[in-house]
Amino acid sequence: MGDWEPGKGEVNMASPLDAEAAKPENADCLFAVRIVPHGFKDDEQTLIDVARESYLKTKEQLNAAPIMSDFHRKLLAWIYQNNKPRENPDEYYEDEFLEYWEIEDSEACLAYKEIKERINENEKTWSDTYRAAVERKLEGEIKRLAEAGIYVTAEYKKAAPPALVGCLTPEQVLSFPASNEYGYYIYWIEKDEQTDQ
């Protein structure tokens, strides 16, 4: 985002939203906008970093476990012996994993599966911790803006930062009441966009 990144208490607005909101002929219009707070992680950083550090440490330790490399070696050898073609000889597919587990080496496969489950559980804990922290911040912003007469809802979309969406008057757009805790990006919502909450 470079130099366009907003500081705390600042609002960066996508063009031509600001220009359109300032036109007298649009005074009675409502603008469907997406508000993306910037800096949510600042005062939650300790909580999130602790969870993430725990996740990465556990993942590193488990991936280094002898059963992982030993199982992987055995599985690839079995795939090669059974002439199962693939583009990358160092990869295997889930159906092959299950087939090998059931036929060739159930003990090793069970141990491998248990380790993978522990990794997944740790990853989910980190993800849930981050999500909970962000949700608390968004709810706080929704309440704060409602007190200022601006009504928005939380939006969570894949591969996009958490945001707030709503219909604002031109005055609300141009005089958006930024909190001193965060910076803000404000974008126009395109007509063909779908909200995935």
N, C-alpha and C positions, 0 to 999 in steps of 0.2 A: 504493500500500500504506500510505502515510501513517504514522501513529504505530505501526502494527503491524509496521513494518519492523524486523527483528532486527539488533542490533549484533553485532560480532564476539564469538564465544563464547556467543551467546544463541540460544535455541530458542523459536520461536513455534509453538504447536500449535493446530490447528483444533479447535474444540468440535464434538461432545462426545467427541472421541478421548481427551483427557486424563481426563475424568470416567469413561469406560468402562474405561480402563486401570487406574484406581485402585480399581475395585470388586473386593472379595475374591472374588466368584463368577466373575470373569474371570481369576483367577490362572493358570489352565492354558491360557488361550487364546493364539493368535497373531494379531497384528494386521497385515493387509496395508497397508503405508503407502508413501507417496511422500515422499521427503526432497528438498527443493529448497535447495541451498546458495545463500546470498546473498553477493555480493561476490567472485565468481570473477574478475571483470575487474581487481580492484585491482592485483595485482602482475604482471598481464600487460598492463596498460593501454598502456604504451609500445609494445610490439610490435603490439598491435591498432590503436592510433591511427595509427601510422606506415603500416600497410597500408591502413587506411581513408582516410587523408588522400591517399595515392597514388591510390587508386581514384577518389575524388571529384574530385581535380584532373584526372586523365586524362579522366574522363567529361565534366567541364565544358569542357575544351579541345576534345575531339572533337565534342561537341554544338555547339560554336560554329564548327566548321569550315565554310567556305563551301559545300562539296559537300553538306552535310547540308541546309541551308536551300534551296539551289538545287534539289536533287533533290526535296525535299518539295513545293516550289512546282510543279515540272513534273508530279509525280505527281498532285497534286490537280487540276490543270488537265486532265490526261488523263482522270481519273475523271469530271469534270464534262462534258467533251465527249462522253464515251461514255454519258452519262445513267445512271450507276450510283447508285441511290438509297441513302441512309443517314440515320440519325437525326442524326449529327453530321457536317457537311460538311467538317470539318477532320481527320477520321479516315479511315483506309483499312484494308483487310483484307489478310492475308497472300497470299491467292490473287490479289488485284488487284496487289499488289506484284510477284509473280512474273510475272504476265501482262504487265505494263508493262515489266518487266526484259527479257523475252524478245522482245517485239514492238517497243517504241518507242525505248528508250534503254539498250542493254545496257552501254555504257561507264559511264554515270552510276550505273546500278544496281549494277554490280560494285564501284565505288568506295564506294558507300554500304554495301554488304554488308561490305566489308573493314573499314570504320570500326566498324560495329556489332559485328563479331567481336572487334575490339580492346577495345571497351567490355565485352563479355561476359567475355572472358578476364581483364580486370583485376578485374571484379566477383567472378569465381570465386576469384581469388587472395586477395582480401580475405576472402571467405567461408570459404575453406579455412584461412586463418591463424587466424581466430577459432575455428573448429571445433576445430582442432588444439590451441589453447590450452585450451579448455574440456575436451577429452578428457583432456588431461594432468592437469588438476585432478580430474576425476571418478575417474580411475584411482588417483590418490593417495589420494582419500577412500575408495575401495573397499578398498584395501590397509590403510589406517589402521583402518577399522572392523572388518575381518576380524581384525586383531590384538586387537581388543577383544571378539571373539566375535559380531560382528554381520555377517551376510553379505547383501550387496546387489548389485544389478547396475545398470548405467547404462541410462537411458531417454532416448530422443530422440523427441519428438513434435512434429508441425507446430504452429506457433503457440503453443508452450509452452516454458518454460525447461528446459534440461537438468536431469535429476533422477536420484535413486537410488531404486530400489524394492526392497522385500523384506518378509519376514514377521518381525516383532519380538515378543518377549515383552512383557508389561505393564511389567516392570522396565526393559527396554531402551528402551521408549517414554518412560517417565517420567524415566529417568536417562540420556537420550541423551548420549553423550560428545562434546560439541561441540568442534570445534577452535577455537583462538583466532584462526585466520586468517579464518574465515567466520561468518556468521550462518546460521540454518536455519529453514525452514518445514517442518512435518511435517503431512501430510494423510492422511486415510483414503482408500484406494482403493475406489471404488464397485464393486459386483459386476459391473455391466454394462460397465465400462471395458475397453478393449483396448489392450495395450501395443504400440507401433510402434517397434521398435528397429532 
